[in-house]
Amino acid sequence: MKSAVETLNPTRVRLTVEVPFEELKDSLDAAYKKINQQVTVKGFRRGKIPARVIDQRFGRGAVLEEAVNDALPKFYTEAVNEAELNVLGQPEVDITELKDNELLAFTAEVDVRPALEIPDYSGIEVEVDAVEVSDEDVEKSVEQLRERFASTSPVERAAQDGDVVTVDLEAKVDGEVLADGIAKGVSYTIGSGELLDGIDDAVKGLEAGGSATFTSELKGGSAQGKEAEVKVDVTEVKVRELPELDDEFAQMASEFDTLDELKADSRKRLERMKKFDQATQAQEKVLEALLGLIEVPIPEKLLEDEIRTRKHNLEHHQLGQMGLDLAKYLEIQGKTEEEFDAETKEQAEKGIKTQFVLDELVNKEKLNVSQEELTEHLMRRAQSSGMSPDQFAQAVVEGGQVPMLVGEVARGKALAVVVEAATVKDTNGEVVDLDDEEETEAAEAAAAETEGAEQAEKSEG
């Protein structure tokens, strides 16, 4: 077999392949065997029909077609490996010559990863938010904990902001009570915004036994998005009572003996959260700066597939779970379809560029992924997905996504290398020394953003 490569553009090549006929022998034998099992000829047992009879009865062309279809993938793969190409997706194959007992020649056009030159990135400088936890931050955190331990008790007075009311609801559309528009014994905190628009004004000022009617757009159910007339009956009014902020509260709400110890722990926890946010911010800004240093051509087909994948995931997974369609989502976001398409394209381009650049860095820096690193990453992904590690691992293996996870870890390590080489300062002008564990987690999270691009790439292949 002879092959040659012609570069059509930075992301597409044409392979020209010539195969001497003797190299088709195995495929020809396989073609005769396959046809033998599929046809019957009087006077011969199935599977025992001589090749010359098959040629006479069904035509040598049918045999050649079957043989070529069998041989093409093998010779194409050999040509790709010989040229050391990093191909993306399926090739467009054109048979240019087929001479019986002489020659098979074909061309294959296919997208390839662009060759990238990674520049010196040690001069990258970024600024991130300083880690500062104020007394107000600590007080807010403790207050949120206090809210969780609030108790309620019935009161005989009109409902007001912050009260918890028990209500019965009945929704009508066009004068008809909806089959799924009746709910009884619903507990609602006035001012929380967790139920229907307009309910706060309707129930404020009502005592137990009081009723009111208001109009609101339904957020779910059979008449989702329609204006409904809603009747609300208040059956009970309760006042929320917050516990005193003292040592007794600290002992009840935590493992600490004093309120001061609880506040000190809250401060440490907030500092850890802000440090992680700082590491994430550093990753994002360093990645942005790195991508700005490199011109990355993107195959059109890969970009189209990535955009389609992102739209599919949004519409059929994220929005579907929320009971929304794309039109409603765009209305809530205040975006036109054109703006949404432009944003999706921009995000897709960034995802593909990130994957290409970080993969090139993995090769350049000769980074490997250990079993321990993969296991730790799997545990983190399982936690964020709400699945147990065993469940997540099983889903990953069954879905053939282990290479994808390995890629995420490797890219995370590559990004961490760049961040390590960059200068990161906070808004106070202080050089930031990022914690290794936080840096790794943030880097892997940033690298995982390329997941859609990788899936689009695989869907082509």
C-alpha positions as CSV (number, residue, x, y, z in Angstrom):
1,M,0.0,0.0,0.0
2,K,1.2,3.5,-0.9
3,S,-0.3,6.7,0.7
4,A,0.3,10.4,0.5
5,V,-1.2,13.3,2.5
6,E,-2.3,16.7,1.1
7,T,-3.1,19.5,3.5
8,L,-6.2,21.3,2.4
9,N,-6.3,23.7,5.3
10,P,-5.1,23.8,8.9
11,T,-7.9,21.4,10.0
12,R,-8.5,19.2,6.9
13,V,-6.4,16.8,4.8
14,R,-6.8,14.6,1.8
15,L,-5.3,11.1,1.9
16,T,-4.5,9.4,-1.4
17,V,-4.1,5.7,-1.1
18,E,-3.1,3.0,-3.7
19,V,-3.6,-0.7,-2.8
20,P,-2.0,-3.5,-5.0
21,F,-4.7,-6.1,-5.7
22,E,-2.8,-8.9,-3.9
23,E,-3.4,-7.0,-0.6
24,L,-7.1,-7.4,-1.2
25,K,-6.9,-11.2,-1.0
26,D,-8.2,-11.5,2.6
27,S,-11.2,-9.2,1.8
28,L,-12.0,-11.0,-1.4
29,D,-12.0,-14.4,0.4
30,A,-14.3,-12.9,3.1
31,A,-16.6,-11.5,0.4
32,Y,-16.9,-14.9,-1.3
33,K,-17.6,-16.5,2.0
34,K,-20.2,-13.9,3.0
35,I,-22.0,-14.2,-0.4
36,N,-21.9,-18.0,-0.1
37,Q,-23.8,-17.8,3.1
38,Q,-26.4,-15.5,1.7
39,V,-27.4,-17.1,-1.7
40,T,-28.5,-20.4,-3.0
41,V,-27.6,-22.0,-6.3
42,K,-29.2,-25.2,-7.5
43,G,-26.8,-28.2,-7.3
44,F,-24.6,-26.7,-4.6
45,R,-24.9,-26.8,-0.9
46,R,-25.1,-23.4,0.9
47,G,-21.6,-22.2,1.6
48,K,-20.0,-24.6,-0.9
49,I,-20.6,-22.6,-4.1
50,P,-17.3,-22.2,-6.1
51,A,-16.0,-18.6,-6.7
52,R,-16.3,-18.9,-10.5
53,V,-20.0,-19.8,-10.1
54,I,-20.7,-16.8,-7.9
55,D,-18.9,-14.6,-10.5
56,Q,-21.0,-16.1,-13.3
57,R,-24.4,-15.9,-11.4
58,F,-24.1,-12.7,-9.4
59,G,-21.3,-10.8,-11.2
60,R,-17.7,-10.2,-10.2
61,G,-18.7,-6.6,-9.5
62,A,-20.8,-7.6,-6.5
63,V,-17.8,-9.5,-5.1
64,L,-15.5,-6.5,-5.6
65,E,-17.9,-4.1,-4.0
66,E,-18.2,-6.3,-0.9
67,A,-14.4,-6.8,-0.7
68,V,-13.7,-3.1,-1.1
69,N,-16.3,-2.2,1.6
70,D,-14.5,-4.6,3.9
71,A,-11.0,-3.5,3.1
72,L,-11.4,0.3,3.0
73,P,-11.5,0.9,6.8
74,K,-8.4,-1.2,7.3
75,F,-6.4,0.6,4.6
76,Y,-7.7,4.0,5.7
77,T,-6.6,3.3,9.3
78,E,-3.2,2.2,8.1
79,A,-2.7,5.4,6.0
80,V,-3.8,7.5,9.0
81,N,-1.3,5.8,11.3
82,E,1.4,5.9,8.8
83,A,1.0,9.7,8.4
84,E,0.6,10.1,12.2
85,L,-2.6,12.1,11.8
86,N,-4.8,13.0,14.7
87,V,-8.2,12.7,12.9
88,L,-11.5,14.0,13.9
89,G,-14.7,12.2,12.9
90,Q,-15.5,10.2,9.8
91,P,-13.7,10.6,6.5
92,E,-15.4,11.4,3.1
93,V,-14.1,8.5,0.9
94,D,-14.0,8.5,-2.9
95,I,-12.9,5.4,-4.9
96,T,-10.9,6.9,-7.8
97,E,-9.8,3.6,-9.4
98,L,-10.7,0.0,-9.2
99,K,-9.1,-2.4,-11.7
100,D,-9.8,-6.0,-11.2
101,N,-6.6,-8.0,-10.4
102,E,-4.6,-4.8,-10.6
103,L,-5.3,-1.9,-8.3
104,L,-7.6,-0.2,-5.8
105,A,-7.1,3.6,-5.4
106,F,-9.1,6.0,-3.2
107,T,-9.0,9.4,-1.5
108,A,-10.2,10.2,2.0
109,E,-10.8,13.8,3.1
110,V,-11.0,14.1,6.9
111,D,-10.8,16.8,9.6
112,V,-7.7,16.7,11.8
113,R,-6.6,18.5,14.9
114,P,-4.6,21.6,14.0
115,A,-0.9,21.7,14.8
116,L,-0.5,24.1,17.6
117,E,2.6,25.9,18.8
118,I,2.4,26.5,22.6
119,P,4.2,29.8,23.3
120,D,6.0,30.8,26.5
121,Y,3.2,31.3,29.0
122,S,5.4,32.2,32.1
123,G,4.7,35.9,31.5
124,I,1.0,35.6,32.1
125,E,-0.3,37.9,34.9
126,V,-3.8,38.0,36.3
127,E,-5.6,39.7,39.1
128,V,-8.1,38.0,41.4
129,D,-10.3,39.0,44.3
130,A,-8.6,39.2,47.6
131,V,-9.7,36.6,50.3
132,E,-11.4,38.8,52.9
133,V,-14.0,37.7,55.3
134,S,-15.7,40.5,57.1
135,D,-17.6,40.4,60.4
136,E,-20.7,41.0,58.4
137,D,-20.0,37.9,56.4
138,V,-19.7,35.8,59.6
139,E,-22.9,37.3,61.1
140,K,-24.8,36.5,57.9
141,S,-23.5,32.9,57.9
142,V,-24.5,32.5,61.6
143,E,-27.9,34.1,60.9
144,Q,-28.5,31.6,58.0
145,L,-27.8,28.8,60.5
146,R,-30.1,30.4,63.0
147,E,-32.9,30.5,60.4
148,R,-32.6,26.7,59.9
149,F,-33.4,26.2,63.6
150,A,-36.4,28.6,63.7
151,S,-39.5,27.2,65.2
152,T,-43.1,28.2,64.5
153,S,-46.1,28.6,66.8
154,P,-49.8,29.5,65.9
155,V,-51.0,33.1,66.4
156,E,-54.5,34.6,66.3
157,R,-53.8,37.7,64.2
158,A,-53.5,38.8,60.6
159,A,-50.6,37.3,58.6
160,Q,-47.6,39.5,57.9
161,D,-44.2,39.3,56.3
162,G,-42.1,36.4,57.6
163,D,-45.1,34.4,58.9
164,V,-45.7,30.8,57.9
165,V,-49.2,30.3,56.6
166,T,-51.0,27.1,55.8
167,V,-53.2,27.6,52.7
168,D,-55.6,25.8,50.4
169,L,-55.3,26.8,46.7
170,E,-57.7,26.5,43.8
171,A,-56.7,27.7,40.3
172,K,-59.1,28.4,37.4
173,V,-58.3,29.1,33.8
174,D,-61.1,30.6,31.7
175,G,-63.5,30.0,34.6
176,E,-62.8,26.3,34.8
177,V,-61.1,24.7,37.8
178,L,-58.0,22.8,36.6
179,A,-57.8,19.1,37.4
180,D,-54.3,19.6,38.8
181,G,-55.1,23.1,40.1
182,I,-56.2,22.2,43.6
183,A,-53.7,21.9,46.5
184,K,-54.6,21.7,50.2
185,G,-52.5,22.2,53.4
186,V,-49.6,24.0,51.6
187,S,-47.1,25.6,54.0
188,Y,-45.8,28.9,52.8
189,T,-43.5,31.5,54.3
190,I,-44.7,35.0,53.3
191,G,-42.0,36.9,51.3
192,S,-40.1,33.8,50.3
193,G,-41.2,33.9,46.7
194,E,-41.4,30.1,46.5
195,L,-45.0,29.9,45.3
196,L,-47.1,32.0,42.9
197,D,-46.5,35.6,42.0
198,G,-49.1,37.7,43.8
199,I,-49.7,35.3,46.8
200,D,-47.8,37.5,49.3
201,D,-50.1,40.5,48.8
202,A,-53.2,38.2,48.8
203,V,-52.5,36.6,52.1
204,K,-51.0,39.5,54.1
205,G,-53.6,40.9,56.4
206,L,-55.7,37.7,56.4
207,E,-56.4,35.7,59.6
208,A,-57.0,32.0,59.8
209,G,-60.3,31.4,58.0
210,G,-59.8,34.3,55.6
211,S,-59.9,34.1,51.8
212,A,-58.6,36.1,48.8
213,T,-58.4,35.8,45.0
214,F,-55.6,36.9,42.8
215,T,-54.3,36.3,39.3
216,S,-51.0,34.8,38.5
217,E,-49.1,33.0,35.7
218,L,-48.8,29.3,36.5
219,K,-45.3,28.0,36.8
220,G,-46.0,24.3,36.2
221,G,-48.7,21.8,35.6
222,S,-51.1,21.3,32.7
223,A,-51.7,25.1,32.2
224,Q,-48.1,26.2,32.6
225,G,-47.5,29.7,31.5
226,K,-51.2,30.6,31.4
227,E,-52.9,33.3,33.5
228,A,-55.0,31.8,36.2
229,E,-57.5,33.1,38.8
230,V,-56.3,31.7,42.1
231,K,-58.4,31.4,45.2
232,V,-56.4,31.1,48.5
233,D,-57.9,30.1,51.8
234,V,-55.7,30.7,54.9
235,T,-56.3,27.9,57.4
236,E,-53.5,28.7,59.9
237,V,-51.1,31.6,60.7
238,K,-47.8,30.8,62.5
239,V,-45.1,33.2,63.6
240,R,-41.5,32.1,63.1
241,E,-39.4,32.3,66.3
242,L,-35.6,32.4,66.0
243,P,-33.5,31.0,68.8
244,E,-31.3,33.3,70.9
245,L,-27.8,33.7,69.7
246,D,-25.9,32.3,72.7
247,D,-23.8,29.4,73.7
248,E,-26.9,27.2,74.1
249,F,-27.6,27.8,70.4
250,A,-24.1,26.9,69.4
251,Q,-24.3,23.6,71.3
252,M,-27.7,22.9,69.7
253,A,-26.7,23.8,66.1
254,S,-23.1,22.6,66.0
255,E,-20.4,20.6,67.7
256,F,-19.1,23.7,69.5
257,D,-19.6,24.7,73.1
258,T,-19.6,28.5,72.7
259,L,-21.0,31.0,70.2
260,D,-17.5,32.5,69.7
261,E,-16.2,29.0,68.7
262,L,-19.0,28.7,66.2
263,K,-18.3,32.1,64.7
264,A,-14.6,31.3,64.5
265,D,-15.4,28.1,62.6
266,S,-17.8,30.0,60.3
267,R,-15.0,32.4,59.5
268,K,-12.6,29.6,58.6
269,R,-15.2,27.9,56.5
270,L,-15.9,31.2,54.6
271,E,-12.2,31.7,54.1
272,R,-11.9,28.2,52.6
273,M,-14.9,28.9,50.2
274,K,-13.4,32.2,49.2
275,K,-10.0,30.6,48.6
276,F,-11.6,28.0,46.3
277,D,-13.5,30.8,44.5
278,Q,-10.1,32.6,44.2
279,A,-8.5,29.5,42.7
280,T,-11.4,29.1,40.3
281,Q,-11.1,32.7,39.3
282,A,-7.3,32.4,38.7
283,Q,-7.9,29.3,36.5
284,E,-10.5,31.0,34.4
285,K,-8.4,34.2,33.9
286,V,-5.1,32.3,33.2
287,L,-6.9,30.1,30.7
288,E,-8.4,33.1,29.0
289,A,-5.0,34.7,28.8
290,L,-3.4,31.5,27.4
291,L,-6.1,31.1,24.7
292,G,-5.5,34.7,23.8
293,L,-1.8,33.9,23.0
294,I,-2.7,31.1,20.5
295,E,-4.4,31.1,17.2
296,V,-6.6,28.0,17.1
297,P,-8.3,27.0,13.9
298,I,-11.5,25.0,14.4
299,P,-13.0,22.4,12.0
300,E,-16.4,23.6,10.9
301,K,-18.1,20.2,11.3
302,L,-16.7,19.8,14.8
303,L,-18.0,23.3,15.7
304,E,-21.5,22.5,14.3
305,D,-21.6,19.2,16.2
306,E,-20.5,21.0,19.4
307,I,-23.2,23.7,19.1
308,R,-25.8,21.0,18.4
309,T,-24.7,19.0,21.5
310,R,-24.9,22.1,23.7
311,K,-28.3,23.0,22.5
312,H,-29.6,19.4,22.9
313,N,-28.2,19.2,26.5
314,L,-29.9,22.5,27.4
315,E,-33.3,21.8,25.8
316,H,-33.7,18.1,26.6
317,H,-31.9,17.9,30.0
318,Q,-31.6,21.1,31.9
319,L,-34.7,22.9,30.7
320,G,-36.7,19.7,30.5
321,Q,-36.1,19.1,34.2
322,M,-37.3,22.6,35.0
323,G,-40.4,22.2,32.8
324,L,-39.4,24.9,30.4
325,D,-38.9,25.0,26.6
326,L,-36.3,27.1,24.8
327,A,-38.8,29.9,23.9
328,K,-39.8,30.3,27.6
329,Y,-36.2,30.1,28.7
330,L,-35.2,32.9,26.3
331,E,-38.1,35.0,27.5
332,I,-37.0,34.6,31.1
333,Q,-33.4,35.4,30.2
334,G,-34.5,38.4,28.1
335,K,-32.6,37.2,25.0
336,T,-33.4,36.8,21.4
337,E,-32.8,33.6,19.6
338,E,-30.1,35.3,17.6
339,E,-28.3,36.4,20.8
340,F,-28.7,32.9,22.2
341,D,-27.2,31.3,19.1
342,A,-24.3,33.8,19.1
343,E,-23.5,33.0,22.8
344,T,-23.8,29.3,22.2
345,K,-21.3,29.5,19.3
346,E,-18.9,31.6,21.3
347,Q,-19.0,29.1,24.2
348,A,-18.6,26.1,21.8
349,E,-15.6,27.7,20.2
350,K,-14.0,28.4,23.6
351,G,-14.7,24.8,24.7
352,I,-13.0,23.3,21.6
353,K,-10.1,25.7,21.7
354,T,-9.6,24.9,25.4
355,Q,-9.6,21.1,24.7
356,F,-7.1,21.5,21.8
357,V,-4.7,23.7,23.7
358,L,-4.7,21.7,26.9
359,D,-4.4,18.4,25.1
360,E,-1.3,19.9,23.3
361,L,0.0,20.9,26.7
362,V,-0.5,17.4,28.0
363,N,1.7,16.1,25.2
364,K,4.3,18.9,25.5
365,E,4.7,18.5,29.3
366,K,4.4,14.6,29.1
367,L,1.7,14.6,31.7
368,N,0.2,11.2,32.9
369,V,-2.8,10.4,35.0
370,S,-2.3,8.0,37.9
371,Q,-5.0,5.6,39.1
372,E,-5.2,7.6,42.4
373,E,-5.7,10.9,40.5
374,L,-8.5,9.3,38.4
375,T,-10.2,7.8,41.5
376,E,-10.1,11.2,43.3
377,H,-11.6,12.9,40.3
378,L,-14.2,10.3,40.0
379,M,-15.2,10.8,43.6
380,R,-15.5,14.6,43.1
381,R,-17.6,14.1,40.0
382,A,-19.8,11.6,41.7
383,Q,-20.4,14.0,44.6
384,S,-21.3,16.9,42.3
385,S,-23.7,14.6,40.3
386,G,-25.5,13.5,43.5
387,M,-24.6,9.8,42.8
388,S,-22.6,7.4,45.0
389,P,-19.1,6.8,43.8
390,D,-20.0,3.2,42.9
391,Q,-23.1,4.3,40.9
392,F,-21.1,6.9,39.1
393,A,-18.2,4.6,38.3
394,Q,-20.6,2.0,36.9
395,A,-22.3,4.6,34.7
396,V,-18.9,5.8,33.5
397,V,-17.7,2.3,32.6
398,E,-21.0,1.3,31.0
399,G,-21.1,4.5,29.0
400,G,-17.5,4.1,27.8
401,Q,-16.6,7.4,29.3
402,V,-13.4,6.4,31.2
403,P,-11.2,8.0,28.5
404,M,-13.2,11.2,28.8
405,L,-12.5,11.3,32.6
406,V,-8.9,10.6,32.1
407,G,-8.8,13.5,29.6
408,E,-10.4,15.8,32.1
409,V,-7.8,15.0,34.7
410,A,-4.9,15.4,32.3
411,R,-6.2,18.7,31.0
412,G,-6.7,19.9,34.6
413,K,-3.1,19.0,35.3
414,A,-2.0,20.9,32.2
415,L,-3.9,24.0,33.2
416,A,-2.5,23.8,36.8
417,V,1.0,23.8,35.2
418,V,0.2,27.1,33.4
419,V,-1.3,28.6,36.5
420,E,1.8,27.6,38.5
421,A,4.0,29.4,36.0
422,A,1.8,32.5,35.9
423,T,1.8,35.4,38.3
424,V,-1.4,35.7,40.3
425,K,-2.0,38.7,42.4
426,D,-5.0,39.8,44.4
427,T,-6.7,43.2,44.3
428,N,-4.5,44.3,47.2
429,G,-1.4,43.7,45.1
430,E,-0.3,40.6,47.0
431,V,1.0,37.5,45.2
432,V,-1.4,34.6,45.7
433,D,-0.1,31.2,46.6
434,L,-2.8,28.9,45.6
435,D,-3.5,25.7,47.6
436,D,-2.5,22.6,45.6
437,E,-5.8,20.7,46.4
438,E,-8.0,23.7,45.6
439,E,-5.9,24.4,42.4
440,T,-6.3,20.8,41.3
441,E,-10.1,20.8,41.9
442,A,-10.6,24.1,40.2
443,A,-8.4,23.1,37.2
444,E,-10.3,19.9,36.7
445,A,-13.6,21.7,36.9
446,A,-12.4,24.2,34.3
447,A,-11.1,21.3,32.1
448,A,-14.4,19.5,32.4
449,E,-16.0,22.4,30.5
450,T,-14.5,20.8,27.4
451,E,-16.6,17.7,27.9
452,G,-19.2,18.7,25.3
453,A,-16.5,19.3,22.7
454,E,-15.0,15.9,23.4
455,Q,-18.4,14.2,23.0
456,A,-19.1,16.1,19.8
457,E,-15.7,14.9,18.5
458,K,-16.5,11.3,19.4
459,S,-20.0,11.5,17.9
460,E,-18.2,12.1,14.6
461,G,-15.9,9.2,15.1
